[in-house]
Amino acid sequence: MTLRAAPRPISRDEAESFAIEALGFLAGDSELLSRFLALTGIAPNSLRAAAAQAGFLGGVLAFVASDEKTLTAFAAAAGAPPETVAAAHRALNPEARSGEF
């Protein structure tokens, strides 16, 4: 899925906060959280430690963006346009090309 750019770039701090919000969204849905944990190989009791690792929050956003239903549901819950996920991902992963997850 290719997302349009957000109306404005967001700071790394804003991106981290947004990604943490996305992680909370996943944690609130046992099916999504189970799928995320299975794909990442992270044990539930290691989630907090993993969240402190470089690249983890970008991975959360990539997971959210990988499924349109999840993307739109999270964006609605966050009160943000879906393009904000891509903008946050770019802020956390500046080496990634635009629209790349």
C-alpha positions as CSV (number, residue, x, y, z in Angstrom):
1,M,0.0,0.0,0.0
2,T,1.3,3.4,-0.9
3,L,0.2,6.3,1.3
4,R,0.1,9.9,0.4
5,A,2.5,12.2,2.3
6,A,1.1,13.8,5.4
7,P,0.2,17.5,5.1
8,R,3.4,18.3,7.1
9,P,6.5,16.5,8.3
10,I,6.4,15.4,11.9
11,S,9.2,15.4,14.4
12,R,10.8,12.3,15.7
13,D,9.2,12.9,19.2
14,E,5.8,13.2,17.6
15,A,6.5,10.1,15.6
16,E,7.5,8.2,18.7
17,S,4.4,9.2,20.5
18,F,2.2,8.3,17.5
19,A,3.9,4.9,17.3
20,I,3.4,4.3,21.0
21,E,-0.2,5.1,20.5
22,A,-0.3,2.6,17.7
23,L,1.2,0.0,20.0
24,G,-1.5,0.7,22.5
25,F,-4.1,0.3,19.8
26,L,-2.6,-3.1,19.0
27,A,-2.6,-4.1,22.6
28,G,-6.3,-3.3,22.9
29,D,-7.1,-5.9,20.2
30,S,-6.0,-9.4,21.2
31,E,-6.2,-10.7,17.6
32,L,-4.0,-7.9,16.2
33,L,-1.6,-8.1,19.1
34,S,-1.3,-11.9,18.7
35,R,-0.6,-11.5,15.0
36,F,2.0,-8.7,15.7
37,L,3.8,-10.8,18.3
38,A,3.8,-13.9,16.0
39,L,5.2,-11.9,13.1
40,T,7.9,-10.2,15.2
41,G,8.7,-13.2,17.4
42,I,8.5,-11.1,20.5
43,A,7.1,-12.7,23.6
44,P,4.4,-10.8,25.4
45,N,6.5,-10.4,28.5
46,S,9.4,-8.9,26.4
47,L,7.2,-6.3,24.7
48,R,8.2,-3.4,27.0
49,A,11.9,-4.1,26.6
50,A,11.5,-4.5,22.8
51,A,9.8,-1.1,22.6
52,A,13.0,0.5,23.8
53,Q,15.0,-1.1,20.9
54,A,16.0,0.9,17.8
55,G,13.6,0.3,15.0
56,F,10.9,-1.3,17.0
57,L,8.5,1.7,16.8
58,G,9.0,1.9,13.1
59,G,8.1,-1.8,12.9
60,V,4.9,-1.1,14.8
61,L,3.9,1.5,12.2
62,A,4.9,-0.8,9.3
63,F,2.7,-3.5,10.8
64,V,-0.2,-1.1,11.1
65,A,0.3,0.1,7.5
66,S,0.5,-3.4,6.1
67,D,-3.2,-4.0,6.4
68,E,-5.7,-1.3,5.1
69,K,-8.4,-2.3,7.7
70,T,-5.9,-2.0,10.5
71,L,-4.5,1.3,9.1
72,T,-7.9,2.9,8.8
73,A,-9.1,1.7,12.2
74,F,-6.0,3.0,13.9
75,A,-6.1,6.3,12.0
76,A,-9.8,6.8,13.1
77,A,-9.0,5.9,16.7
78,A,-6.1,8.3,16.7
79,G,-8.1,11.0,15.0
80,A,-5.4,11.4,12.3
81,P,-5.4,10.9,8.6
82,P,-3.9,7.5,7.6
83,E,-1.0,9.4,5.9
84,T,0.3,10.3,9.3
85,V,1.4,6.7,9.7
86,A,3.7,7.0,6.7
87,A,4.9,10.4,8.0
88,A,5.7,9.0,11.4
89,H,7.4,6.0,9.8
90,R,9.7,8.3,7.8
91,A,10.5,10.4,10.9
92,L,11.6,7.2,12.7
93,N,13.3,5.7,9.6
94,P,14.8,8.6,7.7
95,E,16.8,6.2,5.5
96,A,13.6,4.7,4.1
97,R,12.4,6.0,0.8
98,S,9.1,7.9,0.7
99,G,6.2,5.5,0.9
100,E,8.4,2.5,1.8
101,F,7.7,0.3,4.7
